[in-house]
């Protein structure tokens, strides 16, 4: 029988590892997408998240979101070549604080 401390420690470690993996994935996708975009669009991307085969790219405003959608239409083949598990690419708005 394991102690409660041991169980909590293991659960906490796996949660932290999962968060670290997600953060690394966000950074990797951010660098990948940023390297493929023109400079004016690159600076307007607020974040990139991959979840369950969906890649969501956050733009800082609705206007930049529309421009980003057009640019990403050309990049989708490169995104899928980077990760064949990506089924969809979406753009959402996440304004600056």
For each residue, the residues with C-beta under 8 A, 3 or more apart:
1:
2: 6 7
3: 6 7
4: 7 8
5: 8 9
6: 2 3 9 10
7: 2 3 4 10 11
8: 4 5 11 12
9: 5 6 12 13
10: 6 7 13 14
11: 7 8 14 15
12: 8 9 15 16
13: 9 10 16 17
14: 10 11 17 18
15: 11 12 18 19
16: 12 13 19 20
17: 13 14 20 21
18: 14 15 21 22
19: 15 16 22 23
20: 16 17 23 24
21: 17 18 24 25
22: 18 19 25 26
23: 19 20 26 27
24: 20 21 27 28
25: 21 22 28 29 50
26: 22 23 29 30 47 48 49 50
27: 23 24 30 31
28: 24 25 31 32
29: 25 26 32 33 48 49 50 55
30: 26 27 33 34 45 47 48
31: 27 28 34 35
32: 28 29 35 36 79 82
33: 29 30 36 37 45 48 57 75 79
34: 30 31 37 42 45
35: 31 32
36: 32 33 75 78
37: 33 34 41 42 45 68 71 75
38: 41 42 71
39: 42 43
40: 43 44
41: 37 38 44 45 64 67 68 71
42: 34 37 38 39 45
43: 39 40
44: 40 41 59 60 61 64 67 68
45: 30 33 34 37 41 42 48 57 58 59 60 68
46: 58 59 60 94 95 96
47: 26 30 57 58 94
48: 26 29 30 33 45 55 56 57 58
49: 26 29 55 56 58
50: 25 26 29 54 55 56 83 86
51: 54 56
52:
53: 85 86 87 88
54: 50 51 86 87 88 89 90
55: 29 48 49 50 79 86 88 89 90
56: 48 49 50 51 89 90 91 92
57: 33 45 47 48 68 72 89 90 91 92
58: 45 46 47 48 49 91 92 93 94
59: 44 45 46 62 64 65 68 91 92 93 94
60: 44 45 46 64 93 94 95 96
61: 44 64 65 93 95
62: 59 65 66 93
63: 66 67
64: 41 44 59 60 61 67 68
65: 59 61 62 68 69 91 92 93
66: 62 63 69 70
67: 41 44 63 64 70 71
68: 37 41 44 45 57 59 64 65 71 72 91
69: 65 66 72 73 91
70: 66 67 73
71: 37 38 41 67 68 74 75
72: 57 68 69 75 76 79 89 91
73: 69 70 76
74: 71
75: 33 36 37 71 72 78 79 89
76: 72 73 79 80 89
77: 80 81
78: 36 75 81 82
79: 32 33 55 72 75 76 82 83 86 89
80: 76 77 83 84 86
81: 77 78 84
82: 32 78 79 86
83: 50 79 80 86
84: 80 81
85: 53
86: 50 53 54 55 79 80 82 83 89
87: 53 54
88: 53 54 55
89: 54 55 56 57 72 75 76 79 86
90: 54 55 56 57
91: 56 57 58 59 65 68 69 72
92: 56 57 58 59 65
93: 58 59 60 61 62 65
94: 46 47 58 59 60
95: 46 60 61
96: 46 60
97:
